[in-house]
Amino acid sequence: MCGIALIVSGIRLHLSSLHVDATSPSPSPVHEQLEFSIDDLKAVLRRRGPDSLGGVKVFFSLKSSNPSGEEQLECFIERVDDGVAFQNQNDQYEMENGSILQSENGCSNPISGAELYLLGATLQLRGVNSIVQPLMDASRNILVYNGEIFGGLHVECHENDAESLMLALWNCCSCNFSLDMNTCEDEFRRERTIVDILSKIQGPWSIVYWQDSAKTLWFGRDAFGRRSLLVHWPTVEDSRFLLSSVSPASSMFQDSGLEVDSGTCEVSFWEELPCGIYSVSFDAQKTDGCVVGEVKRHEWTNELLKELVEWKRTRIVPEHGDISTPYHKDCLSQHESHSTCLHNLQSASGNFQAPVSTPAEILLDALRKSLIRRTSLYTIFQGTMSASRKAELGPVAILFSGGLDSMILAALLDECLDPCYEVDLLNVSFDGCSAPDRISAKAGVKELSRIAPLRRWKLVEIDADMSDLTSETKHVMSLINPANTYMDLNIGIALWLASGGNGWIYESADEDEKFHQRVKYKSEAKILLVGSGADEQCAGYGRHRTKYRQGGWNLLNEEMKLDIQRIWKRNLGRDDRCIADNGKEARFPFLDEDVIRTLLAFPLWEVTDLEKPAGTGDKKILREVAKLLGLHEAGVLPKRAIQFGSRIARESNRKNFGSNRAANQASAGSVKFNKQSVLR
């Protein structure tokens, strides 16, 4: 979708259930103090290339209910931005800018300063009809949503995710969720709760939802954190409660750095919101009429999802003879019991697949359907684009190093995407044609052309020089915030430049295509496939081999579990912000729920074999998938992270530490950067 934000002001929040103690005055830690306006927040959302940006304010008042005279909390709503769509099933309404929608007739006393401000920026990639967020239904519920629904909830191929979700949420019970659901008077809604609906969604999402009848604010992000959502909990220095897909750029450079001279560690203004579903129920205090809210976190109600989050693998340590024994076809039963949706997707795609039996074949089947979900099962919104322009532009690009993961994605995309489309392969280098990723990318295009000769593969060569990126570095520092290490910055810059798609391609200079010339090119694809999650699930990092040597299969499994359970904080939020800033939407096929479930169903030794050398045993199952796709050269390539393959790490080390050796001695990757020294 694009981006969302929420500003809650003039309201006292109770955070005790979250173990957040941000409001108590204390000399240490020191909370970072930032100043930014609503316009700053809008500006950073507009950078993400939305088709529309809208806002709605919810104000609170106290209303006397006759004849008792007891005051109750009431709300009225004001549209304050570009536009808002009002949805009631198939009907749509519009509210003029600045107009106020009040709940009922009657006298009310406004509560000064108490308000919610919801912002929604929409980069529409799905559906036939354009929408403008925030969405609002006839019951005055308000939704801002940044995500995609690939399963769990039904969305017609021509529909938009947010509209379908809005209707599903409208059908939920509005009773106080702390009470017994059996007390709900609405039998139709009794079995549906907000938590149930959000727990069912397959795909990346972050959300803010105002449930008007319950005076409850809901917010959260998906179980793996595939969509960014930053939070500022109220502090003594800043009592607002804030949510945003990204930090305003102006808020990053108002203080001297990430360390205070007194030696106390400064706490970042923003932090990554931990994955999950949260709610705030509002009421008015009888003593002073102040609006108060209690923040609660809710457990996922989808048992299959909970198994994925808990990373439950049935078999970890092989017994004698297990590794040398071929995986038996009977072992499919567990996988099949959890893969009903894969069968449905197979039918929807119209492709009949022969029964599969080996782990690599099972995984290939799951990955293929993951790509179908993300590229071709629905109408990609194209607005007013001309027919000729639609025909020549590919809707999907790939973050492409020519390595194992991106080559698998490219080969599968060729199977899923209409042959008329070109595919942009975005490759960034800080060392021209000498960077390892540029070399492997060129070799990868040749191999792709061999297995898919009818597809036009366009390798977009994005060349960069660290010395010319001062303003860009400053901007990326704000995007990765609250991440603050040199490794985060290097990865962020490489991702931001690559996803921008502004580089060079080789085009034929004659009709016989014997001669080619290098010409400027900018990729217009709005969907970007990224290989995140493959290394975490298939033991692709060097630390996995280290853990295996230290403690065998059990310690390896624990490290892989830790990687998945912290990927939201260490990787995905940062990556999503850097990519979305270029008006692209990152999609992660390896982090599809059914792909994760498929990999967990296998014994660990079928996924990886770290007794074998790098390029063979690590990510063993993905190497076998590559061979099934005909990618024999890519199937033996060793793991190489983007900061090393693009050589940005080398250039950064030279600039900030003097040399690679000095950087390695200082463990540069984990060192927190100083804003001024980086930009000098």
C-alpha positions as CSV (number, residue, x, y, z in Angstrom):
1,M,0.0,0.0,0.0
2,C,2.3,2.8,1.1
3,G,2.4,4.3,4.7
4,I,0.3,5.2,7.7
5,A,0.7,7.4,10.8
6,L,-1.2,8.2,14.0
7,I,-0.8,11.1,16.4
8,V,-2.6,10.8,19.8
9,S,-2.4,13.9,21.9
10,G,-4.1,15.2,25.1
11,I,-4.8,11.7,26.3
12,R,-3.4,9.9,29.3
13,L,-2.3,6.3,28.4
14,H,-1.6,3.5,30.9
15,L,1.2,1.3,29.6
16,S,1.7,-0.9,32.7
17,S,0.6,-4.1,30.9
18,L,3.3,-3.6,28.2
19,H,6.1,-3.1,30.8
20,V,6.9,0.3,29.3
21,D,8.0,2.8,31.9
22,A,8.7,5.7,29.7
23,T,6.8,8.4,31.6
24,S,8.6,8.2,35.0
25,P,11.1,11.0,35.4
26,S,14.7,9.7,35.7
27,P,18.1,11.1,35.1
28,S,19.0,8.0,33.1
29,P,18.3,6.9,30.5
30,V,17.9,10.2,28.6
31,H,15.1,10.1,26.0
32,E,15.9,11.7,22.7
33,Q,13.9,14.9,22.2
34,L,12.7,15.6,18.7
35,E,10.6,18.3,17.2
36,F,8.7,17.8,13.9
37,S,5.4,19.0,12.6
38,I,2.5,17.2,11.0
39,D,3.7,18.6,7.7
40,D,7.1,16.9,8.2
41,L,5.2,13.6,8.8
42,K,3.1,14.1,5.6
43,A,6.2,15.0,3.6
44,V,8.0,11.7,4.5
45,L,4.8,9.8,3.6
46,R,4.6,11.6,0.3
47,R,8.1,10.6,-0.6
48,R,6.8,7.0,-0.7
49,G,5.0,7.8,-4.0
50,P,1.4,7.6,-3.0
51,D,-1.5,8.1,-5.3
52,S,-3.3,9.9,-2.5
53,L,-2.7,11.1,1.1
54,G,-5.6,11.7,3.5
55,G,-6.2,12.4,7.1
56,V,-9.0,12.2,9.7
57,K,-9.2,13.7,13.2
58,V,-11.2,12.1,16.0
59,F,-12.1,14.6,18.8
60,F,-13.5,13.7,22.2
61,S,-16.2,15.3,24.2
62,L,-18.3,14.7,27.3
63,K,-22.0,14.3,26.7
64,S,-24.8,14.4,29.3
65,S,-27.2,11.5,29.0
66,N,-30.7,12.4,30.3
67,P,-32.3,12.0,32.7
68,S,-29.5,10.8,35.0
69,G,-27.1,13.5,34.0
70,E,-24.1,11.1,33.9
71,E,-21.5,12.2,31.4
72,Q,-20.4,9.8,28.7
73,L,-17.5,9.9,26.3
74,E,-18.5,10.9,22.7
75,C,-16.6,11.5,19.5
76,F,-16.9,13.6,16.5
77,I,-14.8,13.3,13.3
78,E,-13.3,15.8,11.0
79,R,-11.7,15.3,7.6
80,V,-8.6,17.4,7.3
81,D,-6.8,16.4,4.2
82,D,-7.0,15.4,0.5
83,G,-10.0,13.1,0.8
84,V,-11.6,10.2,2.5
85,A,-13.7,7.4,1.2
86,F,-16.7,6.4,3.2
87,Q,-17.6,2.8,2.6
88,N,-20.8,1.0,3.5
89,Q,-20.7,-2.3,1.6
90,N,-21.1,-1.3,-2.1
91,D,-22.0,2.4,-1.4
92,Q,-19.4,5.2,-1.1
93,Y,-19.7,8.6,0.4
94,E,-17.5,11.6,0.6
95,M,-17.1,14.2,3.3
96,E,-16.0,17.7,2.4
97,N,-12.7,18.9,3.8
98,G,-13.2,20.4,7.3
99,S,-16.7,19.1,7.8
100,I,-17.6,17.4,11.1
101,L,-19.5,14.2,11.6
102,Q,-21.0,13.8,15.0
103,S,-22.5,10.7,16.6
104,E,-25.8,11.9,17.8
105,N,-27.8,15.0,18.5
106,G,-27.4,16.5,21.9
107,C,-25.3,18.8,24.0
108,S,-21.6,17.9,24.5
109,N,-18.6,19.6,26.1
110,P,-15.4,19.2,24.0
111,I,-12.3,18.0,25.9
112,S,-9.6,20.4,25.0
113,G,-6.6,18.9,23.2
114,A,-7.8,15.3,23.3
115,E,-7.7,13.9,19.7
116,L,-6.6,11.2,17.4
117,Y,-5.1,12.1,14.0
118,L,-5.0,9.2,11.4
119,L,-3.0,9.6,8.2
120,G,-3.1,7.2,5.3
121,A,-0.9,7.3,2.1
122,T,-2.0,4.9,-0.6
123,L,0.2,3.6,-3.3
124,Q,-2.5,1.5,-4.9
125,L,-1.3,-1.8,-6.4
126,R,-4.4,-3.9,-6.3
127,G,-8.0,-3.5,-7.4
128,V,-9.8,-1.8,-10.3
129,N,-11.2,1.3,-8.6
130,S,-9.1,3.9,-6.9
131,I,-9.4,4.4,-3.1
132,V,-8.3,7.2,-0.7
133,Q,-7.3,6.5,2.9
134,P,-8.4,6.8,5.6
135,L,-11.4,4.6,4.8
136,M,-14.6,5.1,6.9
137,D,-17.8,3.0,7.0
138,A,-21.3,3.9,7.9
139,S,-20.7,3.0,11.5
140,R,-17.9,5.7,11.7
141,N,-15.1,3.1,12.0
142,I,-11.9,4.4,10.4
143,L,-9.1,2.4,8.8
144,V,-5.6,3.2,7.6
145,Y,-3.9,0.1,6.3
146,N,-0.4,-0.6,4.8
147,G,-0.4,-4.2,3.6
148,E,-1.5,-6.9,1.3
149,I,-3.8,-9.8,1.9
150,F,-2.5,-12.9,0.1
151,G,-4.7,-15.4,2.0
152,G,-6.8,-15.9,5.1
153,L,-9.5,-13.4,4.1
154,H,-11.2,-13.5,0.8
155,V,-10.4,-10.7,-1.6
156,E,-11.7,-10.9,-5.1
157,C,-9.2,-10.5,-7.9
158,H,-10.6,-7.0,-8.8
159,E,-10.9,-5.8,-5.3
160,N,-8.6,-3.8,-3.0
161,D,-7.3,-5.3,0.2
162,A,-8.1,-2.4,2.4
163,E,-11.8,-2.3,1.3
164,S,-12.2,-6.0,1.9
165,L,-10.5,-5.7,5.3
166,M,-12.7,-2.8,6.2
167,L,-15.9,-4.8,5.6
168,A,-14.5,-7.8,7.6
169,L,-13.7,-5.5,10.5
170,W,-17.1,-3.9,10.3
171,N,-18.6,-7.3,10.8
172,C,-16.7,-7.8,14.1
173,C,-18.3,-7.6,17.5
174,S,-17.9,-4.2,19.1
175,C,-18.5,-5.4,22.7
176,N,-15.7,-4.8,25.2
177,F,-13.2,-7.5,24.3
178,S,-12.4,-8.1,28.0
179,L,-15.9,-9.4,28.6
180,D,-17.3,-12.8,27.7
181,M,-18.1,-12.8,24.0
182,N,-21.3,-14.8,24.7
183,T,-22.8,-11.6,26.2
184,C,-22.8,-10.0,22.7
185,E,-26.4,-9.2,21.6
186,D,-25.5,-9.5,17.9
187,E,-25.5,-13.2,17.2
188,F,-24.1,-12.6,13.7
189,R,-21.0,-10.8,15.0
190,R,-20.5,-12.7,18.3
191,E,-18.0,-15.2,16.8
192,R,-15.9,-12.5,15.1
193,T,-13.4,-10.3,16.9
194,I,-10.8,-7.8,15.6
195,V,-8.0,-10.1,16.8
196,D,-9.5,-13.1,15.0
197,I,-9.7,-11.2,11.7
198,L,-6.1,-9.8,11.9
199,S,-4.8,-13.2,13.0
200,K,-6.1,-14.8,9.8
201,I,-4.4,-12.4,7.4
202,Q,-1.6,-14.0,5.3
203,G,0.7,-11.4,4.1
204,P,2.5,-8.3,5.3
205,W,0.5,-5.6,7.1
206,S,0.5,-2.7,9.5
207,I,-2.7,-1.1,10.7
208,V,-4.5,1.6,12.7
209,Y,-8.2,1.1,13.1
210,W,-10.7,3.2,15.1
211,Q,-13.7,1.1,16.3
212,D,-16.1,3.9,17.1
213,S,-18.9,2.0,18.9
214,A,-16.4,0.5,21.4
215,K,-14.3,3.7,21.6
216,T,-11.3,1.5,21.0
217,L,-8.2,2.1,18.9
218,W,-6.5,-0.9,17.4
219,F,-3.0,-1.0,15.9
220,G,-0.3,-3.5,15.1
221,R,1.8,-5.3,12.5
222,D,2.0,-8.8,11.1
223,A,3.7,-11.6,13.0
224,F,7.0,-11.3,11.1
225,G,7.2,-7.5,10.8
226,R,7.2,-7.4,7.0
227,R,5.7,-3.9,7.1
228,S,7.4,-1.2,9.1
229,L,5.6,0.5,12.0
230,L,7.5,2.8,14.4
231,V,6.2,3.8,17.8
232,H,6.9,6.6,20.2
233,W,5.5,5.8,23.6
234,P,4.6,8.9,25.7
235,T,7.5,10.3,27.8
236,V,8.0,13.2,30.2
237,E,9.7,15.1,27.3
238,D,6.9,14.3,24.8
239,S,3.6,13.1,26.0
240,R,2.2,12.2,22.6
241,F,1.7,8.6,21.5
242,L,2.8,8.3,17.9
243,L,2.9,5.6,15.2
244,S,4.4,6.0,11.8
245,S,5.6,3.8,8.9
246,V,8.8,6.0,8.8
247,S,10.6,8.7,10.8
248,P,10.3,12.2,9.5
249,A,13.6,13.3,8.0
250,S,13.8,16.5,9.9
251,S,13.7,14.7,13.3
252,M,16.9,12.9,12.8
253,F,19.5,15.7,13.0
254,Q,18.4,17.9,15.8
255,D,20.7,16.4,18.4
256,S,24.4,15.9,18.5
257,G,24.5,12.1,18.1
258,L,23.5,8.8,19.6
259,E,25.7,9.2,22.6
260,V,25.6,11.9,25.3
261,D,28.7,13.4,26.7
262,S,27.7,12.6,30.2
263,G,28.1,8.9,29.4
264,T,24.4,8.1,29.7
265,C,23.0,6.3,26.8
266,E,20.3,8.3,24.9
267,V,17.1,6.3,24.1
268,S,15.9,6.8,20.5
269,F,12.7,8.8,20.1
270,W,11.4,6.0,17.8
271,E,11.5,2.3,18.2
272,E,10.3,-0.6,16.1
273,L,6.8,-1.7,17.3
274,P,7.1,-5.3,18.3
275,C,4.9,-7.6,16.1
276,G,1.4,-8.1,17.4
277,I,-2.0,-6.7,17.9
278,Y,-2.6,-3.9,20.3
279,S,-5.7,-2.0,21.5
280,V,-6.4,1.2,23.5
281,S,-9.9,1.5,25.1
282,F,-10.8,5.1,25.9
283,D,-12.9,6.5,28.7
284,A,-13.2,9.7,30.6
285,Q,-12.0,10.0,34.2
286,K,-14.8,11.0,36.5
287,T,-12.5,13.1,38.7
288,D,-11.2,15.6,36.1
289,G,-12.9,14.6,32.8
290,C,-9.5,13.7,31.3
291,V,-9.5,11.1,28.5
292,V,-7.6,8.0,29.5
293,G,-6.7,4.9,27.7
294,E,-5.3,1.5,28.7
295,V,-3.0,-0.2,26.2
296,K,-3.2,-3.9,25.8
297,R,-1.4,-6.5,23.7
298,H,-3.4,-9.5,22.4
299,E,-2.3,-13.0,21.6
300,W,-2.7,-14.4,18.1
301,T,-5.8,-16.6,17.9
302,N,-4.7,-18.5,14.7
303,E,-3.1,-21.7,16.0
304,L,-1.3,-22.3,12.7
305,L,0.2,-18.8,12.9
306,K,1.2,-19.3,16.5
307,E,3.2,-22.5,15.5
308,L,5.1,-20.4,13.0
309,V,5.9,-17.7,15.4
310,E,7.1,-20.2,18.0
311,W,9.2,-21.9,15.3
312,K,8.1,-25.4,16.1
313,R,10.1,-28.0,14.1
314,T,9.3,-31.6,14.7
315,R,12.7,-33.2,14.0
316,I,16.0,-31.5,14.8
317,V,18.6,-34.0,15.6
318,P,19.1,-36.9,13.1
319,E,19.3,-40.5,14.3
320,H,21.8,-43.0,12.9
321,G,21.2,-43.3,9.2
322,D,18.7,-40.4,8.8
323,I,21.0,-38.2,6.8
324,S,21.9,-40.9,4.3
325,T,18.3,-42.2,4.0
326,P,16.2,-40.5,1.2
327,Y,13.2,-38.5,2.4
328,H,10.2,-40.8,2.1
329,K,7.1,-39.8,0.3
330,D,5.0,-40.8,3.3
331,C,6.5,-37.9,5.2
332,L,4.3,-35.6,3.0
333,S,1.2,-36.2,5.2
334,Q,2.2,-33.5,7.8
335,H,3.0,-31.0,5.0
336,E,-0.3,-31.7,3.2
337,S,-2.4,-31.3,6.3
338,H,-1.2,-27.7,6.5
339,S,-1.3,-26.8,2.9
340,T,-4.9,-26.6,1.8
341,C,-4.5,-23.0,0.6
342,L,-1.6,-24.1,-1.7
343,H,-4.0,-26.5,-3.4
344,N,-6.5,-23.7,-3.8
345,L,-3.8,-21.5,-5.3
346,Q,-2.8,-24.2,-7.7
347,S,-6.3,-24.5,-9.0
348,A,-6.7,-20.7,-9.2
349,S,-3.5,-20.4,-11.3
350,G,-4.7,-23.1,-13.7
351,N,-1.4,-24.9,-13.6
352,F,-1.6,-28.6,-12.8
353,Q,1.4,-29.9,-11.0
354,A,2.4,-33.6,-10.8
355,P,2.6,-35.0,-7.2
356,V,5.8,-34.1,-5.5
357,S,7.9,-36.3,-3.1
358,T,11.3,-34.8,-2.4
359,P,11.8,-31.9,0.0
360,A,13.2,-29.7,-2.8
361,E,10.1,-30.5,-5.0
362,I,7.8,-29.7,-2.1
363,L,9.5,-26.4,-1.3
364,L,9.6,-25.5,-5.0
365,D,5.9,-26.0,-5.2
366,A,5.3,-23.8,-2.1
367,L,7.7,-21.1,-3.5
368,R,6.0,-21.1,-6.9
369,K,2.6,-20.5,-5.3
370,S,4.1,-17.8,-3.1
371,L,5.2,-16.0,-6.3
372,I,1.7,-16.5,-7.8
373,R,0.2,-14.8,-4.7
374,R,2.5,-11.9,-5.0
375,T,2.4,-11.3,-8.8
376,S,-0.5,-12.7,-10.7
377,L,-3.6,-13.7,-8.8
378,Y,-5.2,-10.3,-8.9
379,T,-5.6,-7.2,-11.0
380,I,-2.6,-4.8,-10.5
381,F,-4.0,-1.3,-10.3
382,Q,-2.8,0.9,-13.2
383,G,-5.0,3.9,-12.9
384,T,-5.0,6.1,-16.0
385,M,-1.8,4.7,-17.6
386,S,-2.1,4.4,-21.3
387,A,-2.6,0.9,-22.9
388,S,0.7,1.1,-24.8
389,R,2.5,2.1,-21.6
390,K,0.9,-0.8,-19.7
391,A,2.1,-3.3,-22.3
392,E,5.8,-2.3,-22.2
393,L,6.3,-1.9,-18.5
394,G,6.8,-4.9,-16.2
395,P,4.9,-4.5,-13.0
396,V,7.5,-6.5,-11.0
397,A,11.2,-6.1,-10.5
398,I,13.7,-8.1,-8.5
399,L,16.5,-6.9,-6.1
400,F,19.1,-8.9,-8.0
401,S,22.7,-9.9,-7.1
402,G,22.8,-13.0,-9.3
403,G,23.1,-15.1,-6.2
404,L,21.1,-18.2,-5.2
405,D,18.0,-16.5,-3.7
406,S,17.5,-13.8,-6.4
407,M,18.1,-16.3,-9.2
408,I,15.4,-18.6,-7.8
409,L,13.0,-15.7,-7.5
410,A,13.8,-14.6,-11.1
411,A,13.2,-18.2,-12.5
412,L,9.9,-18.5,-10.6
413,L,8.7,-15.1,-11.7
414,D,9.2,-16.1,-15.3
415,E,6.8,-19.0,-14.7
416,C,4.2,-16.8,-13.0
417,L,4.3,-13.5,-15.1
418,D,2.7,-13.0,-18.5
419,P,5.5,-13.4,-21.1
420,C,4.7,-10.0,-22.6
421,Y,6.3,-8.2,-19.6
422,E,9.9,-7.3,-19.3
423,V,11.6,-8.0,-15.9
424,D,13.9,-5.5,-14.4
425,L,16.8,-6.9,-12.4
426,L,18.1,-4.2,-10.1
427,N,21.8,-4.4,-9.2
428,V,23.8,-1.9,-7.3
429,S,27.6,-1.6,-7.3
430,F,30.1,0.6,-5.5
431,D,33.0,-0.7,-7.6
432,G,31.6,-0.7,-11.1
433,C,32.0,-3.9,-13.1
434,S,34.5,-5.3,-10.5
435,A,32.0,-5.7,-7.6
436,P,31.3,-9.4,-6.9
437,D,27.5,-8.8,-7.2
438,R,27.9,-7.1,-10.6
439,I,29.9,-10.1,-11.8
440,S,27.5,-12.7,-10.6
441,A,24.5,-10.6,-11.9
442,K,25.9,-10.6,-15.4
443,A,26.5,-14.3,-15.2
444,G,23.0,-14.8,-13.8
445,V,21.4,-13.0,-16.7
446,K,23.1,-15.4,-19.1
447,E,21.8,-18.4,-17.2
448,L,18.3,-17.0,-17.0
449,S,18.4,-16.3,-20.7
450,R,19.3,-19.9,-21.2
451,I,16.4,-21.3,-19.2
452,A,13.9,-18.6,-20.2
453,P,14.9,-17.3,-23.7
454,L,11.6,-15.7,-24.5
455,R,11.7,-13.4,-21.5
456,R,13.4,-10.0,-21.9
457,W,15.6,-9.7,-18.9
458,K,16.8,-6.1,-18.2
459,L,19.8,-5.9,-15.9
460,V,19.7,-2.4,-14.5
461,E,23.2,-1.5,-13.5
462,I,23.1,1.1,-10.7
463,D,26.6,2.5,-10.1
464,A,27.4,4.6,-6.9
465,D,30.3,6.4,-5.3
466,M,30.4,6.9,-1.6
467,S,32.1,10.3,-2.0
468,D,29.1,11.6,-4.0
469,L,26.4,10.5,-1.6
470,T,26.5,13.0,1.3
471,S,22.9,14.2,1.0
472,E,21.7,10.7,0.2
473,T,23.5,9.3,3.2
474,K,21.8,11.8,5.4
475,H,18.4,10.9,4.0
476,V,19.0,7.1,4.4
477,M,20.1,7.7,8.0
478,S,16.6,9.0,8.7
479,L,15.0,6.1,6.9
480,I,16.8,3.4,8.9
481,N,16.1,5.2,12.2
482,P,16.0,3.7,14.9
483,A,18.7,1.4,13.4
484,N,22.0,3.1,14.0
485,T,25.0,0.9,13.1
486,Y,27.4,1.2,10.2
487,M,26.1,-2.1,9.0
488,D,22.5,-0.9,9.0
489,L,23.6,2.3,7.2
490,N,25.6,0.4,4.5
491,I,22.7,-2.0,3.9
492,G,20.2,0.9,3.9
493,I,22.1,2.9,1.3
494,A,22.6,-0.1,-1.0
495,L,18.8,-1.0,-0.7
496,W,17.7,2.6,-1.2
497,L,19.9,3.0,-4.3
498,A,18.9,-0.4,-5.8
499,S,15.2,0.0,-5.2
500,G,15.3,3.5,-6.8
501,G,16.0,1.6,-10.1
502,N,17.9,4.6,-11.6
503,G,20.8,3.2,-13.6
504,W,22.0,1.9,-17.0
505,I,21.0,-0.9,-19.3
506,Y,22.4,-2.3,-22.6
507,E,20.2,-1.9,-25.6
508,S,20.6,-3.1,-29.2
509,A,22.2,-0.5,-31.5
510,D,21.3,-2.3,-34.7
511,E,18.4,-4.4,-36.0
512,D,20.5,-7.6,-35.9
513,E,21.2,-7.0,-32.2
514,K,24.9,-7.6,-32.8
515,F,25.9,-4.3,-31.1
516,H,24.7,-2.9,-27.8
517,Q,25.0,0.5,-26.2
518,R,24.7,1.5,-22.6
519,V,21.8,3.9,-22.0
520,K,20.3,5.6,-19.0
521,Y,17.2,3.8,-17.6
522,K,14.9,4.0,-14.7
523,S,12.8,1.1,-13.6
524,E,9.1,2.0,-13.2
525,A,8.1,-1.3,-11.5
526,K,6.2,-0.7,-8.3
527,I,6.5,-4.2,-6.9
528,L,10.0,-5.3,-5.8
529,L,10.7,-9.0,-4.9
530,V,13.3,-9.4,-2.2
531,G,15.0,-12.6,-1.0
532,S,14.8,-11.8,2.7
533,G,14.2,-14.7,5.0
534,A,16.0,-17.4,2.9
535,D,19.2,-17.3,4.9
536,E,17.5,-17.2,8.3
537,Q,15.4,-20.3,7.5
538,C,18.0,-22.3,5.6
539,A,21.1,-21.6,7.6
540,G,22.8,-19.3,5.1
541,Y,24.8,-17.1,7.6
542,G,28.4,-17.8,8.8
543,R,27.2,-17.7,12.4
544,H,25.0,-20.7,11.7
545,R,28.0,-22.8,10.9
546,T,29.7,-21.4,14.0
547,K,26.8,-22.4,16.2
548,Y,26.6,-25.8,14.6
549,R,30.3,-26.4,15.4
550,Q,29.8,-25.2,19.0
551,G,26.6,-27.1,19.8
552,G,25.4,-29.3,17.0
553,W,21.9,-29.5,15.6
554,N,20.1,-28.1,18.7
555,L,22.2,-25.0,18.9
556,L,21.9,-24.4,15.2
557,N,18.1,-24.7,15.4
558,E,18.0,-22.2,18.3
559,E,20.1,-19.7,16.3
560,M,17.8,-20.0,13.3
561,K,14.7,-19.6,15.6
562,L,16.3,-16.5,17.1
563,D,16.9,-15.1,13.6
564,I,13.3,-15.5,12.6
565,Q,11.9,-14.1,15.8
566,R,14.1,-11.0,15.6
567,I,14.0,-10.4,11.9
568,W,11.3,-7.7,12.4
569,K,13.7,-5.7,14.5
570,R,17.0,-6.3,12.8
571,N,16.0,-6.4,9.1
572,L,12.5,-6.0,7.8
573,G,11.5,-2.7,9.2
574,R,14.7,-1.0,8.0
575,D,14.5,-2.7,4.6
576,D,10.8,-1.8,4.1
577,R,11.4,1.8,4.9
578,C,14.4,2.1,2.5
579,I,12.5,0.4,-0.4
580,A,9.2,2.2,0.2
581,D,10.8,5.6,0.1
582,N,11.3,5.1,-3.7
583,G,7.6,4.4,-4.3
584,K,8.1,0.6,-4.4
585,E,6.5,-2.1,-2.4
586,A,8.8,-4.8,-1.1
587,R,7.5,-8.4,-1.2
588,F,9.2,-11.3,0.5
589,P,8.3,-14.7,-1.1
590,F,10.6,-16.6,1.2
591,L,8.6,-15.2,4.2
592,D,5.2,-16.4,2.9
593,E,3.4,-18.2,5.7
594,D,3.1,-21.5,3.8
595,V,6.8,-21.4,2.7
596,I,7.8,-21.0,6.4
597,R,5.4,-23.9,7.4
598,T,6.8,-26.1,4.6
599,L,10.4,-25.6,5.7
600,L,9.5,-26.2,9.4
601,A,7.8,-29.5,8.4
602,F,11.1,-30.9,7.1
603,P,13.7,-32.5,9.4
604,L,16.5,-29.9,9.9
605,W,19.1,-32.0,8.1
606,E,16.9,-31.9,4.9
607,V,17.2,-28.1,5.0
608,T,20.9,-27.7,5.6
609,D,24.1,-29.8,6.0
610,L,26.9,-27.8,7.6
611,E,29.3,-30.7,7.5
612,K,29.7,-29.9,3.9
613,P,31.6,-26.8,2.6
614,A,30.2,-23.4,1.9
615,G,28.3,-23.3,-1.4
616,T,27.2,-26.9,-1.0
617,G,25.8,-27.7,2.5
618,D,24.6,-24.3,3.6
619,K,21.0,-23.7,2.3
620,K,21.2,-27.2,0.9
621,I,17.5,-27.4,0.1
622,L,17.5,-24.1,-1.9
623,R,20.5,-25.3,-3.9
624,E,18.4,-28.4,-4.8
625,V,15.5,-26.1,-5.8
626,A,17.8,-24.1,-8.0
627,K,18.9,-27.3,-9.8
628,L,15.3,-28.3,-10.3
629,L,14.8,-24.9,-12.1
630,G,17.9,-25.6,-14.3
631,L,20.0,-23.0,-12.4
632,H,23.1,-25.2,-12.1
633,E,25.6,-22.4,-11.8
634,A,23.6,-20.3,-9.3
635,G,23.1,-23.5,-7.3
636,V,26.7,-23.6,-6.1
637,L,27.3,-19.9,-5.4
638,P,28.3,-19.0,-1.8
639,K,26.4,-16.6,0.4
640,R,27.4,-13.0,0.0
641,A,25.6,-10.2,1.8
642,I,24.6,-7.0,-0.1
643,Q,27.0,-4.8,1.8
644,F,29.9,-7.0,0.7
645,G,28.7,-8.0,-2.7
646,S,28.2,-4.4,-3.7
647,R,31.4,-3.3,-2.0
648,I,29.8,-0.5,0.0
649,A,31.2,-2.0,3.2
650,R,34.7,-1.7,1.9
651,E,34.2,1.9,0.8
652,S,32.5,2.8,4.1
653,N,35.3,1.2,6.1
654,R,37.9,3.2,4.2
655,K,36.0,6.4,4.7
656,N,35.1,6.0,8.4
657,F,37.9,3.8,9.8
658,G,40.8,4.4,7.4
659,S,41.0,0.9,6.1
660,N,39.3,-2.5,6.0
661,R,41.8,-3.8,8.5
662,A,41.1,-1.1,11.0
663,A,37.3,-1.5,10.5
664,N,37.6,-5.3,11.2
665,Q,39.6,-4.7,14.3
666,A,36.9,-2.3,15.6
667,S,34.1,-4.7,14.6
668,A,32.8,-1.9,12.4
669,G,29.5,-3.6,11.5
670,S,28.1,-3.4,15.0
671,V,29.6,0.0,15.8
672,K,27.0,2.8,16.2
673,F,27.6,5.6,13.8
674,N,28.0,9.3,14.8
675,K,25.9,11.5,12.6
676,Q,28.4,14.2,12.1
677,S,31.4,12.0,11.4
678,V,29.5,10.0,8.8
679,L,28.5,13.2,6.9
680,R,31.8,15.0,7.1
